[in-house]
Amino acid sequence: QVQLVESGGGLVQAGGSQTLSCAASGSISGINTMGWYRQAPGKQRELVATITRGGTTNYADSVKGRFTISRDNAKNTVYLQMSSLKPEDTAVYYCNADILTTSYLKNYWGQGTQVTVSS
């Protein structure tokens, strides 16, 4: 069984910083692209940032310059460092990864972690 487990969410004041972590566990042979998505109340889930195994990153325009995605391949973990947070960053943040097991390549989602930015 492969799992993605997020941590690091919570309440933060506008202008503050917060770091999210997501660790993959289970029968993993390799992990390709990892990423973070978010969903605010009443809105569709949207891309925040992705990172390939080689370290190539991609960011939503709304977070460029404020958020940094990184990963530790040895730990099967992806991070999202968020700074200069705004109330509009409030959402449930989901980890996502393309994971290769011994049998197949499959896309996985974490359970989500709430980030609330107060004004």
Chimera marker file (.cmm) of the C-alpha trace (Angstrom):
<marker_set name="trace">
<marker id="1" x="0.000" y="0.000" z="0.000" r="1" g="1" b="0" radius="0.5"/>
<marker id="2" x="1.356" y="3.379" z="-1.007" r="1" g="1" b="0" radius="0.5"/>
<marker id="3" x="0.448" y="6.412" z="1.074" r="1" g="1" b="0" radius="0.5"/>
<marker id="4" x="1.117" y="10.134" z="0.955" r="1" g="1" b="0" radius="0.5"/>
<marker id="5" x="0.946" y="11.813" z="4.341" r="1" g="1" b="0" radius="0.5"/>
<marker id="6" x="1.000" y="15.600" z="4.629" r="1" g="1" b="0" radius="0.5"/>
<marker id="7" x="1.932" y="17.627" z="7.672" r="1" g="1" b="0" radius="0.5"/>
<marker id="8" x="2.584" y="21.232" z="8.598" r="1" g="1" b="0" radius="0.5"/>
<marker id="9" x="-0.748" y="22.937" z="8.042" r="1" g="1" b="0" radius="0.5"/>
<marker id="10" x="-2.440" y="25.246" z="10.495" r="1" g="1" b="0" radius="0.5"/>
<marker id="11" x="-3.279" y="28.851" z="11.219" r="1" g="1" b="0" radius="0.5"/>
<marker id="12" x="-0.859" y="31.621" z="10.278" r="1" g="1" b="0" radius="0.5"/>
<marker id="13" x="-1.120" y="35.398" z="10.101" r="1" g="1" b="0" radius="0.5"/>
<marker id="14" x="-0.973" y="37.241" z="6.812" r="1" g="1" b="0" radius="0.5"/>
<marker id="15" x="2.608" y="37.970" z="5.870" r="1" g="1" b="0" radius="0.5"/>
<marker id="16" x="3.826" y="34.937" z="7.746" r="1" g="1" b="0" radius="0.5"/>
<marker id="17" x="5.485" y="31.730" z="6.649" r="1" g="1" b="0" radius="0.5"/>
<marker id="18" x="4.701" y="28.064" z="6.849" r="1" g="1" b="0" radius="0.5"/>
<marker id="19" x="6.234" y="24.859" z="5.500" r="1" g="1" b="0" radius="0.5"/>
<marker id="20" x="4.288" y="21.799" z="4.418" r="1" g="1" b="0" radius="0.5"/>
<marker id="21" x="5.781" y="18.329" z="4.143" r="1" g="1" b="0" radius="0.5"/>
<marker id="22" x="4.532" y="15.225" z="2.368" r="1" g="1" b="0" radius="0.5"/>
<marker id="23" x="6.122" y="11.822" z="2.819" r="1" g="1" b="0" radius="0.5"/>
<marker id="24" x="5.426" y="8.852" z="0.581" r="1" g="1" b="0" radius="0.5"/>
<marker id="25" x="5.584" y="5.389" z="2.065" r="1" g="1" b="0" radius="0.5"/>
<marker id="26" x="4.942" y="1.823" z="0.986" r="1" g="1" b="0" radius="0.5"/>
<marker id="27" x="6.281" y="-0.426" z="-1.757" r="1" g="1" b="0" radius="0.5"/>
<marker id="28" x="7.909" y="2.316" z="-3.806" r="1" g="1" b="0" radius="0.5"/>
<marker id="29" x="10.365" y="1.690" z="-6.626" r="1" g="1" b="0" radius="0.5"/>
<marker id="30" x="10.587" y="5.317" z="-7.654" r="1" g="1" b="0" radius="0.5"/>
<marker id="31" x="8.755" y="8.632" z="-7.691" r="1" g="1" b="0" radius="0.5"/>
<marker id="32" x="8.472" y="10.852" z="-10.739" r="1" g="1" b="0" radius="0.5"/>
<marker id="33" x="6.795" y="14.240" z="-10.496" r="1" g="1" b="0" radius="0.5"/>
<marker id="34" x="5.612" y="15.393" z="-7.065" r="1" g="1" b="0" radius="0.5"/>
<marker id="35" x="3.457" y="18.401" z="-6.456" r="1" g="1" b="0" radius="0.5"/>
<marker id="36" x="1.120" y="20.453" z="-4.341" r="1" g="1" b="0" radius="0.5"/>
<marker id="37" x="-2.424" y="21.440" z="-5.189" r="1" g="1" b="0" radius="0.5"/>
<marker id="38" x="-4.958" y="23.397" z="-3.184" r="1" g="1" b="0" radius="0.5"/>
<marker id="39" x="-8.702" y="23.771" z="-2.958" r="1" g="1" b="0" radius="0.5"/>
<marker id="40" x="-10.426" y="26.723" z="-1.362" r="1" g="1" b="0" radius="0.5"/>
<marker id="41" x="-14.086" y="26.573" z="-0.283" r="1" g="1" b="0" radius="0.5"/>
<marker id="42" x="-16.373" y="26.752" z="-3.282" r="1" g="1" b="0" radius="0.5"/>
<marker id="43" x="-13.509" y="26.573" z="-5.757" r="1" g="1" b="0" radius="0.5"/>
<marker id="44" x="-11.921" y="23.890" z="-7.895" r="1" g="1" b="0" radius="0.5"/>
<marker id="45" x="-8.683" y="22.227" z="-6.947" r="1" g="1" b="0" radius="0.5"/>
<marker id="46" x="-5.770" y="24.089" z="-8.524" r="1" g="1" b="0" radius="0.5"/>
<marker id="47" x="-2.102" y="23.523" z="-9.130" r="1" g="1" b="0" radius="0.5"/>
<marker id="48" x="0.283" y="25.234" z="-6.728" r="1" g="1" b="0" radius="0.5"/>
<marker id="49" x="3.655" y="23.803" z="-7.708" r="1" g="1" b="0" radius="0.5"/>
<marker id="50" x="5.292" y="20.683" z="-9.096" r="1" g="1" b="0" radius="0.5"/>
<marker id="51" x="8.823" y="19.312" z="-9.106" r="1" g="1" b="0" radius="0.5"/>
<marker id="52" x="10.292" y="16.535" z="-11.221" r="1" g="1" b="0" radius="0.5"/>
<marker id="53" x="12.669" y="13.916" z="-9.923" r="1" g="1" b="0" radius="0.5"/>
<marker id="54" x="15.500" y="15.901" z="-11.459" r="1" g="1" b="0" radius="0.5"/>
<marker id="55" x="14.431" y="19.082" z="-9.706" r="1" g="1" b="0" radius="0.5"/>
<marker id="56" x="12.669" y="21.026" z="-12.459" r="1" g="1" b="0" radius="0.5"/>
<marker id="57" x="9.973" y="23.159" z="-10.874" r="1" g="1" b="0" radius="0.5"/>
<marker id="58" x="6.750" y="24.736" z="-12.041" r="1" g="1" b="0" radius="0.5"/>
<marker id="59" x="4.634" y="27.256" z="-10.130" r="1" g="1" b="0" radius="0.5"/>
<marker id="60" x="1.220" y="28.815" z="-10.402" r="1" g="1" b="0" radius="0.5"/>
<marker id="61" x="1.517" y="32.513" z="-11.194" r="1" g="1" b="0" radius="0.5"/>
<marker id="62" x="-0.273" y="33.354" z="-7.939" r="1" g="1" b="0" radius="0.5"/>
<marker id="63" x="2.517" y="31.874" z="-5.817" r="1" g="1" b="0" radius="0.5"/>
<marker id="64" x="5.625" y="32.636" z="-7.860" r="1" g="1" b="0" radius="0.5"/>
<marker id="65" x="8.226" y="34.396" z="-5.770" r="1" g="1" b="0" radius="0.5"/>
<marker id="66" x="6.477" y="33.482" z="-2.519" r="1" g="1" b="0" radius="0.5"/>
<marker id="67" x="6.405" y="29.670" z="-2.460" r="1" g="1" b="0" radius="0.5"/>
<marker id="68" x="9.270" y="27.226" z="-2.981" r="1" g="1" b="0" radius="0.5"/>
<marker id="69" x="8.851" y="23.529" z="-3.708" r="1" g="1" b="0" radius="0.5"/>
<marker id="70" x="11.663" y="21.085" z="-3.007" r="1" g="1" b="0" radius="0.5"/>
<marker id="71" x="12.115" y="17.364" z="-2.516" r="1" g="1" b="0" radius="0.5"/>
<marker id="72" x="14.374" y="14.860" z="-0.834" r="1" g="1" b="0" radius="0.5"/>
<marker id="73" x="14.485" y="11.799" z="-3.069" r="1" g="1" b="0" radius="0.5"/>
<marker id="74" x="16.214" y="9.707" z="-0.422" r="1" g="1" b="0" radius="0.5"/>
<marker id="75" x="13.318" y="10.353" z="1.959" r="1" g="1" b="0" radius="0.5"/>
<marker id="76" x="10.546" y="10.237" z="-0.679" r="1" g="1" b="0" radius="0.5"/>
<marker id="77" x="9.434" y="13.600" z="0.655" r="1" g="1" b="0" radius="0.5"/>
<marker id="78" x="8.314" y="16.830" z="-0.957" r="1" g="1" b="0" radius="0.5"/>
<marker id="79" x="8.170" y="20.199" z="0.779" r="1" g="1" b="0" radius="0.5"/>
<marker id="80" x="6.375" y="23.467" z="0.165" r="1" g="1" b="0" radius="0.5"/>
<marker id="81" x="7.867" y="26.535" z="1.797" r="1" g="1" b="0" radius="0.5"/>
<marker id="82" x="5.310" y="29.319" z="1.832" r="1" g="1" b="0" radius="0.5"/>
<marker id="83" x="6.141" y="32.913" z="2.666" r="1" g="1" b="0" radius="0.5"/>
<marker id="84" x="4.388" y="36.278" z="2.460" r="1" g="1" b="0" radius="0.5"/>
<marker id="85" x="1.156" y="34.390" z="2.946" r="1" g="1" b="0" radius="0.5"/>
<marker id="86" x="-2.109" y="36.073" z="2.018" r="1" g="1" b="0" radius="0.5"/>
<marker id="87" x="-5.670" y="35.357" z="3.139" r="1" g="1" b="0" radius="0.5"/>
<marker id="88" x="-6.399" y="34.122" z="-0.385" r="1" g="1" b="0" radius="0.5"/>
<marker id="89" x="-3.868" y="31.331" z="0.165" r="1" g="1" b="0" radius="0.5"/>
<marker id="90" x="-6.324" y="29.790" z="2.623" r="1" g="1" b="0" radius="0.5"/>
<marker id="91" x="-7.212" y="26.326" z="1.354" r="1" g="1" b="0" radius="0.5"/>
<marker id="92" x="-6.792" y="22.619" z="1.866" r="1" g="1" b="0" radius="0.5"/>
<marker id="93" x="-3.403" y="21.726" z="0.409" r="1" g="1" b="0" radius="0.5"/>
<marker id="94" x="-2.999" y="18.322" z="-1.216" r="1" g="1" b="0" radius="0.5"/>
<marker id="95" x="0.171" y="16.454" z="-2.036" r="1" g="1" b="0" radius="0.5"/>
<marker id="96" x="0.309" y="14.572" z="-5.328" r="1" g="1" b="0" radius="0.5"/>
<marker id="97" x="2.842" y="12.168" z="-6.782" r="1" g="1" b="0" radius="0.5"/>
<marker id="98" x="3.400" y="9.773" z="-9.672" r="1" g="1" b="0" radius="0.5"/>
<marker id="99" x="4.704" y="6.679" z="-7.928" r="1" g="1" b="0" radius="0.5"/>
<marker id="100" x="6.215" y="3.579" z="-9.467" r="1" g="1" b="0" radius="0.5"/>
<marker id="101" x="5.684" y="0.384" z="-7.519" r="1" g="1" b="0" radius="0.5"/>
<marker id="102" x="6.969" y="-3.041" z="-8.490" r="1" g="1" b="0" radius="0.5"/>
<marker id="103" x="3.882" y="-3.506" z="-10.669" r="1" g="1" b="0" radius="0.5"/>
<marker id="104" x="2.744" y="-0.192" z="-12.069" r="1" g="1" b="0" radius="0.5"/>
<marker id="105" x="2.955" y="3.597" z="-12.221" r="1" g="1" b="0" radius="0.5"/>
<marker id="106" x="0.050" y="5.348" z="-10.528" r="1" g="1" b="0" radius="0.5"/>
<marker id="107" x="-0.930" y="8.833" z="-9.428" r="1" g="1" b="0" radius="0.5"/>
<marker id="108" x="-1.569" y="9.274" z="-5.719" r="1" g="1" b="0" radius="0.5"/>
<marker id="109" x="-3.116" y="11.982" z="-3.559" r="1" g="1" b="0" radius="0.5"/>
<marker id="110" x="-2.615" y="12.773" z="0.086" r="1" g="1" b="0" radius="0.5"/>
<marker id="111" x="-5.488" y="13.377" z="2.455" r="1" g="1" b="0" radius="0.5"/>
<marker id="112" x="-4.957" y="17.141" z="2.537" r="1" g="1" b="0" radius="0.5"/>
<marker id="113" x="-3.877" y="19.601" z="5.193" r="1" g="1" b="0" radius="0.5"/>
<marker id="114" x="-5.686" y="22.825" z="6.023" r="1" g="1" b="0" radius="0.5"/>
<marker id="115" x="-3.821" y="26.119" z="5.764" r="1" g="1" b="0" radius="0.5"/>
<marker id="116" x="-5.655" y="29.146" z="7.108" r="1" g="1" b="0" radius="0.5"/>
<marker id="117" x="-4.214" y="32.637" z="6.704" r="1" g="1" b="0" radius="0.5"/>
<marker id="118" x="-5.788" y="35.277" z="8.925" r="1" g="1" b="0" radius="0.5"/>
<marker id="119" x="-5.848" y="38.929" z="7.956" r="1" g="1" b="0" radius="0.5"/>
<link id1="1" id2="2" r="1" g="1" b="0" radius="0.2"/>
<link id1="2" id2="3" r="1" g="1" b="0" radius="0.2"/>
<link id1="3" id2="4" r="1" g="1" b="0" radius="0.2"/>
<link id1="4" id2="5" r="1" g="1" b="0" radius="0.2"/>
<link id1="5" id2="6" r="1" g="1" b="0" radius="0.2"/>
<link id1="6" id2="7" r="1" g="1" b="0" radius="0.2"/>
<link id1="7" id2="8" r="1" g="1" b="0" radius="0.2"/>
<link id1="8" id2="9" r="1" g="1" b="0" radius="0.2"/>
<link id1="9" id2="10" r="1" g="1" b="0" radius="0.2"/>
<link id1="10" id2="11" r="1" g="1" b="0" radius="0.2"/>
<link id1="11" id2="12" r="1" g="1" b="0" radius="0.2"/>
<link id1="12" id2="13" r="1" g="1" b="0" radius="0.2"/>
<link id1="13" id2="14" r="1" g="1" b="0" radius="0.2"/>
<link id1="14" id2="15" r="1" g="1" b="0" radius="0.2"/>
<link id1="15" id2="16" r="1" g="1" b="0" radius="0.2"/>
<link id1="16" id2="17" r="1" g="1" b="0" radius="0.2"/>
<link id1="17" id2="18" r="1" g="1" b="0" radius="0.2"/>
<link id1="18" id2="19" r="1" g="1" b="0" radius="0.2"/>
<link id1="19" id2="20" r="1" g="1" b="0" radius="0.2"/>
<link id1="20" id2="21" r="1" g="1" b="0" radius="0.2"/>
<link id1="21" id2="22" r="1" g="1" b="0" radius="0.2"/>
<link id1="22" id2="23" r="1" g="1" b="0" radius="0.2"/>
<link id1="23" id2="24" r="1" g="1" b="0" radius="0.2"/>
<link id1="24" id2="25" r="1" g="1" b="0" radius="0.2"/>
<link id1="25" id2="26" r="1" g="1" b="0" radius="0.2"/>
<link id1="26" id2="27" r="1" g="1" b="0" radius="0.2"/>
<link id1="27" id2="28" r="1" g="1" b="0" radius="0.2"/>
<link id1="28" id2="29" r="1" g="1" b="0" radius="0.2"/>
<link id1="29" id2="30" r="1" g="1" b="0" radius="0.2"/>
<link id1="30" id2="31" r="1" g="1" b="0" radius="0.2"/>
<link id1="31" id2="32" r="1" g="1" b="0" radius="0.2"/>
<link id1="32" id2="33" r="1" g="1" b="0" radius="0.2"/>
<link id1="33" id2="34" r="1" g="1" b="0" radius="0.2"/>
<link id1="34" id2="35" r="1" g="1" b="0" radius="0.2"/>
<link id1="35" id2="36" r="1" g="1" b="0" radius="0.2"/>
<link id1="36" id2="37" r="1" g="1" b="0" radius="0.2"/>
<link id1="37" id2="38" r="1" g="1" b="0" radius="0.2"/>
<link id1="38" id2="39" r="1" g="1" b="0" radius="0.2"/>
<link id1="39" id2="40" r="1" g="1" b="0" radius="0.2"/>
<link id1="40" id2="41" r="1" g="1" b="0" radius="0.2"/>
<link id1="41" id2="42" r="1" g="1" b="0" radius="0.2"/>
<link id1="42" id2="43" r="1" g="1" b="0" radius="0.2"/>
<link id1="43" id2="44" r="1" g="1" b="0" radius="0.2"/>
<link id1="44" id2="45" r="1" g="1" b="0" radius="0.2"/>
<link id1="45" id2="46" r="1" g="1" b="0" radius="0.2"/>
<link id1="46" id2="47" r="1" g="1" b="0" radius="0.2"/>
<link id1="47" id2="48" r="1" g="1" b="0" radius="0.2"/>
<link id1="48" id2="49" r="1" g="1" b="0" radius="0.2"/>
<link id1="49" id2="50" r="1" g="1" b="0" radius="0.2"/>
<link id1="50" id2="51" r="1" g="1" b="0" radius="0.2"/>
<link id1="51" id2="52" r="1" g="1" b="0" radius="0.2"/>
<link id1="52" id2="53" r="1" g="1" b="0" radius="0.2"/>
<link id1="53" id2="54" r="1" g="1" b="0" radius="0.2"/>
<link id1="54" id2="55" r="1" g="1" b="0" radius="0.2"/>
<link id1="55" id2="56" r="1" g="1" b="0" radius="0.2"/>
<link id1="56" id2="57" r="1" g="1" b="0" radius="0.2"/>
<link id1="57" id2="58" r="1" g="1" b="0" radius="0.2"/>
<link id1="58" id2="59" r="1" g="1" b="0" radius="0.2"/>
<link id1="59" id2="60" r="1" g="1" b="0" radius="0.2"/>
<link id1="60" id2="61" r="1" g="1" b="0" radius="0.2"/>
<link id1="61" id2="62" r="1" g="1" b="0" radius="0.2"/>
<link id1="62" id2="63" r="1" g="1" b="0" radius="0.2"/>
<link id1="63" id2="64" r="1" g="1" b="0" radius="0.2"/>
<link id1="64" id2="65" r="1" g="1" b="0" radius="0.2"/>
<link id1="65" id2="66" r="1" g="1" b="0" radius="0.2"/>
<link id1="66" id2="67" r="1" g="1" b="0" radius="0.2"/>
<link id1="67" id2="68" r="1" g="1" b="0" radius="0.2"/>
<link id1="68" id2="69" r="1" g="1" b="0" radius="0.2"/>
<link id1="69" id2="70" r="1" g="1" b="0" radius="0.2"/>
<link id1="70" id2="71" r="1" g="1" b="0" radius="0.2"/>
<link id1="71" id2="72" r="1" g="1" b="0" radius="0.2"/>
<link id1="72" id2="73" r="1" g="1" b="0" radius="0.2"/>
<link id1="73" id2="74" r="1" g="1" b="0" radius="0.2"/>
<link id1="74" id2="75" r="1" g="1" b="0" radius="0.2"/>
<link id1="75" id2="76" r="1" g="1" b="0" radius="0.2"/>
<link id1="76" id2="77" r="1" g="1" b="0" radius="0.2"/>
<link id1="77" id2="78" r="1" g="1" b="0" radius="0.2"/>
<link id1="78" id2="79" r="1" g="1" b="0" radius="0.2"/>
<link id1="79" id2="80" r="1" g="1" b="0" radius="0.2"/>
<link id1="80" id2="81" r="1" g="1" b="0" radius="0.2"/>
<link id1="81" id2="82" r="1" g="1" b="0" radius="0.2"/>
<link id1="82" id2="83" r="1" g="1" b="0" radius="0.2"/>
<link id1="83" id2="84" r="1" g="1" b="0" radius="0.2"/>
<link id1="84" id2="85" r="1" g="1" b="0" radius="0.2"/>
<link id1="85" id2="86" r="1" g="1" b="0" radius="0.2"/>
<link id1="86" id2="87" r="1" g="1" b="0" radius="0.2"/>
<link id1="87" id2="88" r="1" g="1" b="0" radius="0.2"/>
<link id1="88" id2="89" r="1" g="1" b="0" radius="0.2"/>
<link id1="89" id2="90" r="1" g="1" b="0" radius="0.2"/>
<link id1="90" id2="91" r="1" g="1" b="0" radius="0.2"/>
<link id1="91" id2="92" r="1" g="1" b="0" radius="0.2"/>
<link id1="92" id2="93" r="1" g="1" b="0" radius="0.2"/>
<link id1="93" id2="94" r="1" g="1" b="0" radius="0.2"/>
<link id1="94" id2="95" r="1" g="1" b="0" radius="0.2"/>
<link id1="95" id2="96" r="1" g="1" b="0" radius="0.2"/>
<link id1="96" id2="97" r="1" g="1" b="0" radius="0.2"/>
<link id1="97" id2="98" r="1" g="1" b="0" radius="0.2"/>
<link id1="98" id2="99" r="1" g="1" b="0" radius="0.2"/>
<link id1="99" id2="100" r="1" g="1" b="0" radius="0.2"/>
<link id1="100" id2="101" r="1" g="1" b="0" radius="0.2"/>
<link id1="101" id2="102" r="1" g="1" b="0" radius="0.2"/>
<link id1="102" id2="103" r="1" g="1" b="0" radius="0.2"/>
<link id1="103" id2="104" r="1" g="1" b="0" radius="0.2"/>
<link id1="104" id2="105" r="1" g="1" b="0" radius="0.2"/>
<link id1="105" id2="106" r="1" g="1" b="0" radius="0.2"/>
<link id1="106" id2="107" r="1" g="1" b="0" radius="0.2"/>
<link id1="107" id2="108" r="1" g="1" b="0" radius="0.2"/>
<link id1="108" id2="109" r="1" g="1" b="0" radius="0.2"/>
<link id1="109" id2="110" r="1" g="1" b="0" radius="0.2"/>
<link id1="110" id2="111" r="1" g="1" b="0" radius="0.2"/>
<link id1="111" id2="112" r="1" g="1" b="0" radius="0.2"/>
<link id1="112" id2="113" r="1" g="1" b="0" radius="0.2"/>
<link id1="113" id2="114" r="1" g="1" b="0" radius="0.2"/>
<link id1="114" id2="115" r="1" g="1" b="0" radius="0.2"/>
<link id1="115" id2="116" r="1" g="1" b="0" radius="0.2"/>
<link id1="116" id2="117" r="1" g="1" b="0" radius="0.2"/>
<link id1="117" id2="118" r="1" g="1" b="0" radius="0.2"/>
<link id1="118" id2="119" r="1" g="1" b="0" radius="0.2"/>
</marker_set>
